[in-house]
Amino acid sequence: MRVWRIIIAAALMLTACCWSSRAQFKEEAFTQQYNDDVDSLGRDTTDRLFTFSEYFGGVFHKRNSRIGVMFAGSTVFLGFEQIQNRQYWKLPIVYGGLAGTVGAGLYFRNKWKMEGNQDYLKYSQWCFWGTGLVYWATLMDGVYNYKRNIPHQAGKATLYSILLPGLGQAYNGEYWKIPIYYGLMGGALHYMIVNDRNYKRYRMMYNAASEEGTDFNVMSAEGAKSYRDIFRSYRDYSIVALVGFYLIQVIDANVFSYMRDFDLSDDLAIKVSPAVITDTPAYASVNPGLHYSGAGATGFGLRLGLTF
């Protein structure tokens, strides 16, 4: 009870010393925006994440579009990143690589269907993997060559981690985090593969034991079904863990990119001192009904200074 009495007494003293706490703040302090107009990445959360006008305005060099808008649009309109970056000479490489790999993949798949040679199926799969590699490299190239008059961009760090886990941490200079995230994702991927293999094994045993007229004495159908369900759950948990670790490293790259220039030194101090609150027109303009202006109102209070 003694503590609560002290708190209540301190609150009453502060209230008595200050005619109104609302007079301590300017109205503009709650309405102004602190985003840097030069950095188009710094937007309020109420801003729209993607607009076609901003995207195509950047493509046709009529305005500066944000790197996130450019990336999102270029996942569909592949190659438009290179247009916005004014690297037109890369377009034949991009479209030629896509057309060549897709055409070769379709050709070998057709040969496999006609002749049944499994080598053609393998070649077709390699070609389609090449298509995905060209697609990924095009997006990565667009993000890497995105130029702004900003030394460090949080959007670029985020997209780096989306395209290649750990690259955002490297961009932020936090190389020590890369083996941690790769260890976590590698462990989740390992258990996903092991559990999926065991799931398929017991599923095959369950199907064999459940068939009528078969002599399968390795394990009962009920036992195989139980193990099948267990390893399927473990596999699903591993997938969730893998996706979770991937998303965590993306969030980490974004957050610590924004905090890169934040002062984390030990020079922290707080200073409290008495203060005289005079009749200042700037404060009185917040609410003229408080009768500050011309009233000669003066009060005593505390000044709080925080250094960080």
C-alpha positions in Angstrom: 0.0 0.0 0.0 2.9 2.4 0.7 4.1 2.0 -2.9 0.7 2.9 -4.3 0.5 6.0 -2.0 3.9 7.2 -3.3 2.8 6.7 -6.9 -0.5 8.5 -6.3 1.2 11.4 -4.5 3.7 11.8 -7.4 0.9 11.8 -9.9 -0.9 14.5 -8.0 2.2 16.6 -7.7 2.8 16.4 -11.4 -0.8 17.3 -12.1 -0.7 20.3 -9.8 2.5 21.6 -11.3 1.2 21.4 -14.9 -2.0 23.1 -15.8 -2.6 20.6 -18.6 -0.4 17.9 -19.9 -1.8 18.4 -23.4 0.0 21.7 -23.5 3.4 19.9 -23.4 3.1 18.7 -27.0 2.6 20.4 -30.3 -0.3 19.1 -32.4 2.1 18.7 -35.4 4.1 16.1 -33.5 1.2 13.6 -33.9 0.3 14.4 -37.5 3.6 14.8 -39.4 5.2 11.9 -41.3 8.9 11.0 -40.8 9.4 9.0 -44.0 12.2 10.3 -46.2 10.8 11.4 -49.5 14.0 10.4 -51.3 13.6 6.8 -50.2 10.5 5.4 -51.8 10.9 2.2 -49.8 9.9 4.0 -46.7 6.1 4.0 -46.9 3.4 4.0 -44.3 1.6 0.7 -43.8 -1.5 2.3 -45.2 0.2 2.7 -48.6 -0.8 0.2 -51.3 1.8 -2.5 -51.7 1.5 -2.8 -55.5 -0.1 -0.6 -58.2 0.1 -1.1 -61.9 0.5 2.7 -62.4 3.7 2.7 -60.3 5.0 -0.5 -61.9 4.6 0.5 -65.5 5.6 4.1 -64.7 8.9 2.7 -63.6 9.2 0.4 -66.6 8.7 3.3 -69.0 11.0 5.5 -66.9 8.2 8.0 -66.0 8.6 7.6 -62.2 10.7 5.7 -59.7 9.0 2.6 -58.6 9.9 0.8 -55.4 12.0 -2.3 -55.7 9.2 -4.5 -54.2 6.8 -3.3 -56.8 9.3 -3.9 -59.6 10.1 -7.4 -58.4 6.4 -8.4 -57.9 5.4 -7.2 -61.4 8.5 -8.8 -63.0 7.6 -12.2 -61.7 4.8 -12.1 -64.3 6.3 -9.7 -66.9 9.7 -11.3 -66.9 12.4 -9.1 -68.3 10.8 -5.8 -67.4 13.3 -5.5 -64.5 16.0 -5.2 -67.1 14.0 -2.6 -69.0 13.6 -0.5 -65.9 17.3 -0.9 -65.2 18.0 0.3 -68.8 19.9 -3.0 -69.6 18.1 -3.8 -72.8 21.0 -5.9 -74.2 20.0 -8.6 -71.6 16.5 -9.1 -73.1 17.7 -11.4 -75.9 19.6 -13.5 -73.4 16.5 -13.8 -71.1 14.0 -14.6 -73.8 16.4 -16.8 -75.8 17.2 -18.8 -72.7 13.6 -19.3 -71.8 12.6 -20.3 -75.3 15.6 -22.6 -75.8 15.1 -24.5 -72.6 11.4 -24.9 -72.9 11.6 -25.9 -76.6 14.3 -28.5 -75.8 12.3 -29.8 -72.9 9.2 -30.3 -75.0 11.2 -31.9 -77.8 12.8 -34.5 -75.5 9.5 -35.2 -73.7 7.9 -35.9 -77.1 10.8 -38.2 -78.0 10.3 -40.1 -74.7 6.6 -40.6 -75.4 7.3 -41.9 -78.9 10.3 -44.1 -78.2 10.0 -44.8 -74.5 13.7 -44.2 -73.8 14.1 -43.0 -70.2 17.2 -41.0 -71.2 14.9 -38.6 -73.1 12.8 -38.1 -70.0 15.9 -37.3 -68.0 17.0 -34.7 -70.7 13.5 -33.2 -70.7 13.6 -32.7 -66.9 17.1 -31.1 -67.1 15.8 -28.7 -69.7 12.9 -27.6 -67.6 15.2 -27.2 -64.6 17.2 -24.9 -66.9 14.1 -22.9 -67.5 13.6 -22.4 -63.8 17.2 -21.4 -63.5 16.9 -18.8 -66.2 13.8 -17.4 -64.5 15.5 -17.2 -61.1 18.6 -15.6 -62.6 16.6 -13.0 -64.4 14.9 -11.9 -61.1 18.1 -12.0 -59.2 19.8 -9.9 -61.9 17.0 -7.3 -61.8 17.2 -7.0 -58.0 21.0 -6.7 -58.0 21.1 -4.0 -60.6 18.3 -1.9 -59.1 20.0 1.5 -58.4 18.8 4.2 -56.0 20.6 7.0 -54.3 20.5 5.0 -51.1 23.6 3.2 -49.7 21.6 0.4 -48.1 18.1 -0.8 -49.0 16.0 -2.9 -46.8 13.9 -4.0 -49.8 16.9 -5.4 -51.6 18.0 -7.3 -48.5 14.5 -8.9 -48.2 14.4 -9.9 -51.9 17.9 -11.3 -51.7 16.8 -13.6 -48.9 13.7 -14.6 -50.8 15.7 -15.6 -53.9 18.6 -17.1 -52.0 18.5 -17.9 -48.3 21.3 -16.2 -46.5 22.1 -13.7 -49.2 20.2 -11.0 -47.3 22.3 -11.6 -44.2 25.4 -11.3 -46.4 24.1 -8.0 -47.8 23.6 -6.8 -44.2 27.2 -7.9 -43.3 25.9 -10.5 -40.8 27.8 -13.4 -42.2 27.8 -15.3 -38.9 24.0 -16.0 -39.3 24.3 -17.8 -42.6 25.6 -21.2 -41.2 22.9 -21.0 -38.5 20.0 -20.7 -40.9 21.5 -23.2 -43.3 22.0 -25.6 -40.5 18.4 -25.2 -39.4 17.0 -25.5 -42.9 19.3 -28.4 -43.7 18.2 -30.3 -40.6 14.6 -29.8 -41.4 15.2 -30.9 -45.0 17.1 -34.0 -43.8 14.3 -35.1 -41.5 11.7 -34.4 -44.2 13.4 -36.7 -46.6 13.9 -39.5 -44.0 10.4 -39.3 -42.7 9.0 -39.2 -46.3 11.0 -42.3 -47.1 9.7 -44.2 -44.1 6.2 -43.0 -44.8 6.3 -44.4 -48.3 7.8 -47.6 -47.0 5.0 -48.3 -44.5 2.4 -47.2 -46.9 3.6 -49.9 -49.3 3.6 -52.4 -46.5 0.1 -51.4 -45.5 -1.2 -51.7 -49.0 0.4 -55.1 -49.4 -1.0 -56.4 -46.1 -4.5 -55.0 -46.9 -4.9 -56.8 -50.2 -7.0 -59.9 -50.1 -5.5 -63.2 -51.1 -1.9 -62.1 -50.4 0.5 -63.8 -48.0 2.2 -60.8 -46.3 3.7 -61.8 -42.9 6.1 -59.0 -42.3 3.7 -56.8 -40.4 0.0 -56.6 -39.8 -2.1 -54.1 -41.6 -2.9 -52.3 -38.4 0.8 -52.0 -37.4 1.8 -50.7 -40.8 -1.0 -48.2 -40.8 0.0 -46.9 -37.4 3.7 -46.4 -38.5 2.5 -44.9 -41.8 0.4 -42.2 -40.1 3.2 -41.4 -37.6 5.9 -40.9 -40.3 3.5 -38.9 -42.4 2.9 -36.5 -39.4 6.7 -36.3 -38.9 7.2 -35.5 -42.5 4.5 -32.7 -42.4 6.1 -31.2 -39.3 9.5 -31.2 -41.0 8.0 -29.3 -44.0 6.4 -26.8 -41.6 9.8 -26.3 -39.9 11.6 -25.9 -43.2 9.1 -23.2 -44.4 9.3 -21.6 -41.0 13.1 -21.3 -40.9 13.0 -19.9 -44.5 10.5 -17.2 -43.5 12.4 -16.4 -40.4 15.6 -15.6 -42.3 13.6 -13.4 -44.7 12.1 -11.5 -41.8 15.6 -11.3 -40.1 17.1 -9.8 -43.3 14.4 -7.2 -43.5 14.3 -6.2 -39.8 18.1 -6.0 -39.3 18.5 -4.1 -42.6 16.2 -1.4 -41.2 18.1 -1.4 -37.9 21.5 -1.4 -39.5 22.1 2.3 -38.8 20.3 2.3 -35.4 22.6 3.4 -32.6 23.1 0.4 -30.3 26.0 2.0 -28.3 26.1 2.0 -24.5 25.8 5.8 -24.4 22.3 5.8 -22.8 21.3 8.4 -20.3 18.2 9.9 -18.8 18.1 13.2 -17.1 15.3 14.6 -14.9 15.3 18.2 -13.8 12.8 20.9 -12.6 11.4 23.1 -15.3 9.3 26.3 -15.5 6.4 26.0 -18.0 5.7 29.5 -19.4 2.9 30.8 -21.6 4.3 29.7 -25.0 2.0 30.5 -28.0 3.1 27.3 -29.8 1.7 25.2 -26.9 -1.3 27.3 -26.4 -2.3 27.0 -30.0 -3.1 23.3 -29.4 -6.2 24.2 -27.6 -7.1 27.9 -27.2 -9.8 26.9 -24.8 -7.1 26.4 -22.1 -6.7 30.2 -21.9 -3.0 30.2 -22.2 -2.6 33.1 -24.6 -2.4 36.4 -22.8 -3.3 34.8 -19.4 0.2 34.8 -18.1 -0.1 31.2 -17.0 3.0 29.7 -15.5 3.5 26.3 -14.0 6.3 24.2 -12.5 7.0 20.6 -13.6 9.8 18.2 -14.6 11.9 18.2 -17.7 12.8 14.7 -18.9 15.8 14.3 -21.2 16.7 10.9 -22.9 19.9 10.3 -24.7 20.1 7.2 -26.9 
